[in-house]
Amino acid sequence: MNYCNWNGKIVLEGTPIISADNRGLRYGDGLFETIKISNGRLVMSDEHFARLWNGMQRLQFDIPKHFSPDTLEEQVIALAKKNGHAGAGRVRLCIIRGAGGLYDAKNHFPHYIIQTWALPEGNGEWNSNGLVAGIYADATKSCDAISNLKHNNYLPYVLAALHAKKEKWNDAILLNSQHTVCDSTIANIFMVKDKIIYTPALSQGCVAGVMRHALIQFLKKSGSQIVEKAITVEELLLAEEVFFTNSMYNIRWVKQINEITYSNNITLKIYSDFVPTICQ
């Protein structure tokens, strides 16, 4: 039996909690965070809540004084404990606007839903078998003022994930409106060429990943050459190594994209050096 949190109230999952005229349901008017919980604490919580607050300000929510990261964190941990997920779990914190039409929201206060799930044993460990991915180009990601947010307008990712499942890929890579590489359905993308590490710049429309940012800072401090730029599909396919990052799995090596295979020597070293620093 699993529970969720709706605006501070613990209810059974499956309990009706929003009305038909909710703007989150009607328009995707909101955003979300996915956070790992380990041994009763949220991993990289400051970074996640900073991104969430930035997103709420960008989407013009009115944030009450009592609505704080500390309050939300307490509620997240309490729910994870009630569900038995505090040891190793995945948290989804969704913020949505309330009821109203497109021009007449009743108010702009953030309503929230917290859910938790158990993570499988070995989550975040090195994936020695590698991922198989492919390029999805039927729906592209825009490059605009909200493209770096984890907002609830998620259709390009939904369609890419459906396509990946149909093709039996582990993940799909999305392109932006300029048809350069953006991100995957659940991760940011990095590639290695001639010992230089590349990742799509935020101007390319990718989500501003918490793990992406942490890894870039780590690589800079460690003396590695890291470049944020526009990456073409051709450049990605000609890379020597490719890997994905996100908050649940840390770093995952990509073994194959389309018919191209990749090595993992530098990726494995980055994983070995970086992941222990975020698990402390």
C-alpha positions in Angstrom: 0.0 0.0 0.0 1.5 3.3 -1.1 0.7 6.8 0.0 1.2 10.2 -1.6 1.2 13.8 -0.2 -1.3 16.3 -1.6 -0.7 19.8 -0.3 0.6 18.5 3.0 -2.1 15.8 3.5 -1.2 12.1 3.3 -3.7 10.1 1.2 -3.7 6.7 -0.4 -2.4 6.7 -4.0 -5.4 6.6 -6.3 -7.4 9.0 -4.2 -9.0 11.7 -6.4 -7.2 15.0 -5.5 -7.7 17.5 -8.3 -10.8 18.9 -10.1 -11.4 18.7 -13.8 -10.7 22.4 -14.2 -7.2 22.2 -12.7 -4.7 24.2 -14.8 -2.0 21.5 -14.3 -4.4 19.0 -15.9 -5.7 21.3 -18.6 -2.5 23.0 -19.7 0.4 21.2 -18.1 0.8 24.4 -16.0 3.5 23.3 -13.6 6.9 21.7 -13.1 8.5 18.8 -11.2 11.6 17.5 -9.6 12.9 13.9 -9.3 15.1 13.4 -6.3 16.9 10.4 -4.9 16.6 9.6 -1.2 19.3 7.5 0.4 19.6 6.5 4.0 16.9 8.9 5.0 18.3 12.0 3.3 17.7 13.7 0.0 20.7 13.6 -2.3 21.7 17.0 -3.6 18.6 18.6 -2.1 19.9 22.1 -2.2 20.5 22.0 -5.9 17.1 20.4 -6.6 15.1 22.9 -4.5 17.1 25.8 -6.0 16.1 24.6 -9.5 12.5 24.2 -8.4 12.3 27.7 -6.9 13.8 29.2 -10.0 11.2 27.3 -12.1 8.3 28.5 -10.0 9.5 32.1 -10.3 9.9 31.7 -14.0 6.4 30.3 -14.3 5.1 33.3 -12.1 3.8 31.4 -9.1 3.0 33.3 -6.0 5.1 31.6 -3.3 3.7 31.9 0.2 6.2 32.6 3.0 5.4 29.3 4.8 6.1 27.4 1.6 9.8 26.6 1.9 12.4 24.0 0.8 12.8 23.0 4.5 9.1 22.3 4.8 8.9 20.3 1.6 12.0 18.3 2.5 10.5 17.3 5.8 7.3 16.2 4.1 9.2 14.3 1.5 11.2 12.4 4.0 8.2 11.7 6.2 6.3 10.2 3.2 9.3 8.1 2.1 9.5 6.7 5.6 5.7 5.9 5.6 6.1 4.1 2.3 9.2 2.3 3.3 11.4 4.0 0.7 13.7 6.1 2.9 16.6 3.6 2.5 16.8 3.9 -1.3 14.0 5.6 -3.1 12.9 7.9 -5.9 10.9 11.0 -5.1 8.7 12.9 -7.6 7.7 16.4 -6.4 5.2 18.0 -8.7 4.1 21.6 -8.5 0.9 22.7 -10.3 -1.3 25.8 -10.5 -4.9 25.5 -9.2 -8.2 25.8 -11.0 -9.1 28.3 -13.7 -9.1 29.0 -17.4 -6.2 30.2 -19.5 -6.7 33.9 -18.6 -8.5 33.6 -15.2 -6.6 31.4 -12.7 -8.3 31.6 -9.3 -4.9 32.2 -7.8 -1.2 31.5 -8.5 -0.3 29.5 -5.4 1.7 26.3 -5.8 -0.2 23.1 -5.2 2.0 20.1 -4.8 2.0 16.3 -5.1 4.7 14.2 -3.5 5.2 10.5 -4.5 7.9 8.0 -3.7 8.9 4.6 -5.1 11.6 2.1 -4.0 14.8 2.0 -6.1 16.1 -1.4 -7.1 19.2 -2.8 -5.5 22.4 -1.7 -7.2 20.8 1.6 -8.5 23.6 4.0 -9.5 26.2 1.3 -9.9 28.4 1.2 -13.1 26.4 -0.3 -16.0 29.0 -2.6 -17.5 26.6 -3.8 -20.3 26.0 -0.3 -21.6 22.9 1.3 -22.9 21.4 1.0 -26.4 19.9 4.3 -27.6 18.7 5.8 -30.8 17.9 9.2 -32.4 14.3 10.4 -32.2 13.5 13.3 -34.6 9.7 13.3 -35.0 9.1 15.8 -32.2 11.8 18.4 -31.3 12.6 20.4 -28.2 12.3 24.2 -28.4 15.1 26.5 -27.3 13.3 29.2 -25.2 12.8 30.7 -21.8 11.4 27.6 -20.3 13.2 24.8 -22.1 15.8 24.3 -19.3 13.0 23.7 -16.7 11.5 20.4 -15.8 8.1 21.6 -16.7 5.0 19.5 -17.2 4.7 20.1 -20.9 6.5 16.8 -21.6 5.1 15.5 -24.9 8.3 15.3 -26.9 9.8 13.1 -24.2 6.7 11.0 -24.0 6.7 10.4 -27.7 10.4 9.6 -27.7 10.0 7.2 -24.9 7.2 5.4 -26.7 9.4 5.2 -29.8 12.3 3.8 -27.7 10.1 1.1 -26.3 8.9 0.2 -29.8 12.5 0.0 -31.1 13.7 -1.9 -27.9 16.1 0.9 -27.0 17.0 1.7 -23.5 16.5 5.4 -24.2 16.0 7.9 -27.0 17.9 11.0 -27.9 15.9 14.1 -28.7 16.9 16.9 -31.0 16.0 20.6 -30.7 14.3 22.8 -33.2 17.7 23.4 -35.0 18.1 19.6 -35.2 21.1 19.5 -33.0 21.4 17.2 -30.0 19.4 18.2 -27.0 19.0 15.5 -24.3 17.5 12.0 -23.8 14.1 11.2 -22.4 15.4 11.1 -18.8 19.0 12.3 -18.9 21.6 14.8 -20.1 24.1 13.8 -22.8 27.9 13.9 -22.7 30.4 12.7 -25.4 34.1 12.2 -25.5 36.3 13.0 -28.5 40.1 13.3 -28.5 40.0 13.3 -24.7 37.8 16.4 -24.7 34.4 16.1 -23.0 31.4 17.8 -24.7 27.8 18.4 -23.7 25.0 20.4 -25.3 24.9 23.9 -24.0 21.8 25.1 -22.1 21.1 27.3 -25.1 20.4 24.1 -27.0 17.2 23.5 -25.0 18.3 20.7 -22.7 17.0 20.4 -19.2 19.4 22.1 -16.7 20.2 18.8 -15.0 21.4 18.9 -11.4 23.8 16.0 -12.1 24.9 17.7 -15.3 25.9 20.8 -13.4 27.6 18.9 -10.6 29.7 16.9 -13.1 30.7 20.0 -15.2 32.0 21.7 -12.0 33.8 18.5 -11.0 35.5 18.1 -14.4 36.6 21.7 -14.4 38.1 21.4 -11.0 39.9 18.2 -11.9 41.5 19.8 -14.9 39.5 17.9 -17.6 38.6 19.9 -20.7 34.8 20.2 -20.8 33.1 22.1 -23.6 29.4 23.2 -23.7 28.3 23.7 -27.3 25.9 22.8 -30.1 26.5 19.1 -31.0 25.3 17.8 -34.3 24.0 14.3 -34.8 27.1 13.6 -37.0 29.4 14.7 -34.2 27.6 12.5 -31.7 27.9 9.5 -34.0 31.6 10.1 -34.6 32.4 10.4 -30.8 34.6 7.8 -29.1 32.5 7.6 -26.0 29.0 8.7 -25.0 27.4 8.7 -21.5 24.2 10.0 -19.9 23.7 11.6 -16.5 20.7 12.1 -14.2 19.9 12.2 -10.5 18.7 8.6 -10.2 21.5 6.7 -12.0 24.5 9.2 -11.8 26.4 8.2 -14.9 25.5 5.5 -17.4 27.7 4.5 -20.3 26.0 4.3 -23.7 27.3 1.3 -25.7 25.4 1.9 -28.9 23.5 4.6 -30.8 21.9 3.4 -34.0 24.5 1.1 -35.4 27.5 2.9 -33.9 29.3 1.4 -30.9 31.3 3.3 -28.3 34.1 2.5 -25.8 34.1 3.5 -22.1 37.6 4.0 -20.9 37.3 7.7 -20.0 33.7 7.3 -19.0 34.6 4.6 -16.5 37.3 6.8 -15.0 35.0 9.8 -14.7 32.4 7.5 -13.0 35.0 6.1 -10.6 36.3 9.6 -9.6 33.0 11.5 -9.6 30.3 9.3 -8.2 31.9 8.8 -4.7 31.9 12.6 -4.3 28.1 12.8 -4.5 27.4 9.8 -2.4 29.2 11.1 0.7 
